[in-house]
Amino acid sequence: MAIEKSLNISLGEICNQLGVSENALLEFLGGTPTIESINDNEKPALYVLEKYQEYLVDLVKLNKRSQETLKTYNNFILRIKKFILLNYPNLKLNELNEIVINEMLTKDNENKQSFSVRTINKYYAILKSIFKFAYEMDYTNKDFRNRFKLEKTSLLPRYIKEAQIKKILETVERFSKPYRCRAMILFLLLTGCRVSEVSKIKVKDFNVIENLIYIYNGKGKKDRIIPMFPELKEEILIYLQKSGMSNWDSKCEGFLFARDEGIVRKRNFPIRTIEHIVERIRKHQSELSYITVHSFRHTFAVYCLKIGIKEHHLTDILGHSDPKTTMIYTKLRGEDLRDEIINKFPYPFEILLNTINEGKK
């Protein structure tokens, strides 16, 4: 085209800079738009949301997204669809903006709780993904991703201080089946595992012979190995005995944290149930109102960094996939990783573990 030759730039690059589709630019310049651009200038928001959900399912089939991601995205998209259907059934995608989303969040929020920056950022990230998909599929003539600005947050949220861990353990002693609640909390605290990983870990993956914990099919479909600290090993073995398994079984396919206690253990604890335990802790300890189930993972990471664990070792343990972190490290074998970490944990984790042992008394 003449415009491309004169400017020495491609039509696609021009459109990206302007935030419009090629069809819209051609139409404006007097070119010949496609039939689709004439008939479907802007698609209904509900139609695009349906198509995006189908697209997500395809990504999961191709192992480009996890089931957890699909669940998270679908939950939020279903909320948007329900709100639009009830309030703005004829809403076009280009009319789906921050004002509409804020109205939806306000009406959804029956308890009048404030949303954290991280929660809003998560919602906005989903919306950005939807608009990116819509623009690439030509469901809209403009890239609207810039409507939703992500707020900056600190790299690490508040973590649990040593003195507060004893209070947490004292609190769970009042819960039903305290041995199980205690075991879950300590597993979260001393492994840095995600709650989804705690929910589905199996008995055989908690290898007390090798003193290693195997995490399979974690976030991003990745497997990894976590060192097993002696204190955690002792706690989990006690928990297994109290929950109907007198000896650890390397061939047991059942879940480590199981609702049907015994030696078969077919029914795992849902993520929501584990989250509920932490919510109950918050209700009993007002000074811990900031903690979430993910706080235990961050607490683990903070203590590791405090004692000088190398970042690439910690990346391996936590299963992070950020290229800025992962491209600089050399992956260790499980045995080497265990020795590297165990040898560096005497301080300040000895204080933390002493706190845990005091909680037993």
HUTA-V236900 format. One line per field, one symbol per residue. phi: phi as a letter, one per 40 degrees, with the letter a starting at -180 (. if undefined). psi: psi as a letter, one per 30 degrees, with the letter a starting at -180 (. if undefined). burial: # if it has 24 or more other ideal C-beta (glycine too) atoms within 12 Angstrom, else .. A space follows every 10 residues. Layout:
phi=???
psi=???
burial=???
This chain:
phi=.ccccccfac ccccccccgb cccccccccg cbccdccccb dbccdccccc ccccccdccc ccgcaccccd ccccdccccc ccccccbbcb ccccccbccc cccccccccc cfcccccccc cccccccccc ccdccccgca cacccccbcc ccbccbccbc cdcccccccc ccccccfccc cccccccccb bgcccccccb cbdccccccc fbbbbbfcdg gbbabbcbcd ccdccccccc ccbgbcbcbc bcccccbbcc cibcfcbccc dccccccccc cdccbccbcc cbcccccccd cccccccgcc dcccdcccgc bcdccccbbb cccdcccdcc cdcbcdbccc cccccccccc c
psi=leeeeefhkl eeeeeeefhl leeeeeeefg ajlleefeei eklkeeeeee eeeeeeeeee eggflleeee eeeeeeeeee eeeeefeifg kleffjaeee eeeeeeefie ghkkkleeee eeeeeeeeee eeeeefghfl fkjgeffjkk kklleklklk leffeeeeee effflkifee eeeeeeeeeg fglleeeeeg kleffijfef hkkkjkhakg gkllkkkjke eeeeeeeeee efggjekkjf gjflkejkei kbfeifjlkl eeeeeeeeee eeefjefgff klffeeeeee eeeeeeggkk efeeeeefhl gkefeffflk klleeeeeee eefgfekgfe eeeeeeeeff .
burial=.......... #..##....# #####..... ......#..# ########## ###.##.... ....##..## .###.##.## #.##...#.. ######...# #..##..#.. ........#. ..##.##### #####..### #####.##.. ........## .#.####### ##..#..### ########## ########## ########.. #####..##. ...######. ###.###.## ..#.#..##. .#.#####.. #...#..##. #.###.##.# ##..#..#.. ########## #####.#.#. ..######## ........#. .#.#..##.# ##.##...#. .##.##..#. .
